[in-house]
Amino acid sequence: MRAKAVVGIEQAARVNGRRRQNARRNAARWARIIEARRRSDLTVVEFCRRRGIAKATFWYWRKRLVTTEKHEQVAKPVQRFLAVPIVAPVAERIEVDLGTMRVRLEGTGAARVVEAIVARVGSGA
């Protein structure tokens, strides 16, 4: 009896693995279909009719792919800072206007402070 349970679990794991592979293949396939519809001049109804696709299936995959895309964008945010190398001669006074705040650095170490800040922001720390 116990051997049957183990075999059943192993079969279920293989089936689940195939399902995940099929889901990824299906998602890629549907992404191509949705992109083809976007490039065509056809309405969704006409596009689906010509391809023999159920409209509900088309809309399901479109929503699923858009939701996945939004989730990936949240998981991997766009970098908001741009590191700018200091190429001008080192000034004794550096002033940065941030709109609602102005930062002034004075002295010979001002450029090193700015470089350290840019390095720190660039490293994501």
C-alpha positions, 0 to 999 in steps of 0.5 A: 500500500505504501509503495503505491502512495510513493509512486502516486506522489512521484507521478503527481510531481512529474505531472505538475512539472509538465504543467508548469512547462506547458504554462510557460509555453502557453504564455509565450504562445499567447504573448505572440498571438496578442502581439499579432492582434495588436499589429493587425488592423483587426478588432479582437472579435474579427481576429479571434474569428479568423484564427478560431480562437474563443474571445473569452480565452483571448481576453483571459490570456491578455489579462493574465499576461498584463498582470504578470508584466505589471508584477515583474515591473514592481519586482524589478523597479527601474533605477531612478538615479543616474551617476554623473561623473564630475569632469569639471575642476574641483570647486570649493563650493558645490550646490545641488538644487533638489526643487524643494531643498538646496544642498551646499557643500563647501571646502576641498572635500565637497567633490569627494562627498558628492562622489561618495553619495553617487557611489552609494546610490549607484550601489543600491545601499 
